[in-house]
Amino acid sequence: MSISYSVRKLYWGKETNYGEAVTPDSVMGLPVSWDAGLELLEEDIYAGQRGYYARVFIGRNVNPSVEFYLVDGKILPFLLGSVQNSGTGAPYTHTVTLGNTLPSMTIEAVRGSIAERVVGAMVSDWEISLEEDGLVDVSLDLVAKDISFLTSYTDPNLSLPTKTPFKWGNQTVQWGTTTLSKVRSITISGSNELQPLPRDSDGVIPGYSILNAELEAELEVVWEDYQLALDFLNAQQRDLTFKLVRTEGQDEITFTLTGCLLEWASEIDYEGDELTQTISLRPTSITIQGLDDITEW
């Protein structure tokens, strides 16, 4: 029995000027879902008690959402804002940190000869999830300037990723100087607190201002070290580090969450053979460092 799937392609490219379309040059991981998030704003006007008079167009909001498996780190600077690339040959080094501005992108969601083109897309909220025996999953909530529908689209047929998506293999996390060797899952998330500028005469939002970054993390751990309890009681802040590896020292991404304050999220589960607990963390900052064969992220 053969089963065929119609998979939507997601092409994207970094914009030089906000909201001005560019020709996409990259494929957004391996997509799981896409929603253009188009909302029309209208006002109905009635004459008298019941008589309908007119429907007036006010504007439109474009708030796409996308979920995909992480294949490379090129998208990560769009989550935080700043990236430094270095190296004269592979492996190149990429260091992503919180920036005072966010880059925007053009996204083309393609199916056959039809495409949705979103311009001025910026990451409002993001989440990266890792689970044992699973692939690394990225979810993005975006805000954008505008959208258009291309009904005679010529697919550029950008090459799909040749690498397999990242997975989390060793389940090891560094908490300060303590190694947590049995972590079932990790979720890190952030919000860029984007605030829309006043709507223009065409009914679209011409841009966004960026406020403070909000960061959170959650871990499901197998209880094996009392250091977590001591840090919780003493309100001790520590750094959390974990790594995604395809080839050690050549193709990897390291996440470092600095100044994490530990918050108890659940009681210890005493059922079964292992003691597991879910804990929440409040980082003060985050740094992502990648090594790979890509010149620039």
Disulfide bonds with the S-S distance in Angstrom:
none
